[in-house]
Amino acid sequence: MNTWFKKSFVLSAGLALILSGCGAKSDNTATNASQTEPNAAQTADKLNVVTTFYPMYEFTKQVAGDHASVTALIPAGAEPHDWEPSAKDMAQVKDADVFVYNGIVEGWAEQALSSASNDKRVVVEASKGLNLMEGTAEEEEGEEAHVEGGHDHDHVMDPHVWLDPVLAQKEVESIEAGLVKADSANKADYEKNADAYIAKLKELDTEFKTGLKDVKRKDFITQHAAFSYLAKQYGLTQVPIAGLSPEQEPTPDKLAGIIKFAKENNVKTIFFETLVDPKVAETVATEIGSKTDVLNPLEGLTDEDKQKNLDYLGVMKNNLEALKKALNE
């Protein structure tokens, strides 16, 4: 079945269940470790803010502070590129005072917002207005593209702006503006919280600049093409095995080209990511006699991340250390 048609069908069915009062509990409604459901007394005087996946949740939580109940629709451990909302999720979208999404990666979001309409809801597309990058020709096959106001299947835009600490600051600013619009009475607090978190993101940016300035090599191989913005920001070159979607498989020619590149350039580390099967990265590593390591695209926290009390800043610092190690081999 056509993917976009399938998503449209699922969203329409979900809305029908909401309207009929038959929304059943779904397996897709689990939340991230720190995203527990607050009780009615706790949320009575707070904004009801619904976000999509982990980076949007974390950025929003940091800005909102105690003034909002913030939840994420996409559960911990779920890969957000292919996730689809249930009837209960649609009900949450409808009831939200503020809805925060990144844009592009949530192919279902625009139709969900239209179907589960709410005239009073403030919608924040955190990546809107940023200078987005296009995927390569190989990445475009089978991907759904995003353009303002609709879909254009001639181009695929890269959604992974949150992995660039500088662009992450812009997303935080957009979220701040949305919260202020919905709750102007607490504007000063939202601005204070946003400024404090942006200061931490600026420190992270400085750490990346310093840590990657004098590395021996500038190219790194990843299983998933998630790090183009980060690479561009710090003068590196990402060499992706597959495309923008983690589930996309490389063609035999592409895989052969990656192996040839790795051998010719003496690459000693192939990066894979959390939440998806690392078999492609392992195949390349075995072929060239190298090792694998994690470069986390932060599309969701794993159980291990949660056990270590890691958050966006902590995972990004781990990414920096992994890059420094691989690029100095």
Helices and strands as residue ranges (DSSP letters): H 3-20, G 27-29, H 40-43, E 47-51, H 54-64, G 65-67, E 68-72, H 87-95, E 98-101, H 109-115, E 122-125, H 137-140, G 161-163, H 165-182, G 184-186, H 187-212, E 219-222, H 228-233, E 237-240, H 252-264, E 269-272, H 279-288, E 291-294, H 303-307, H 312-327
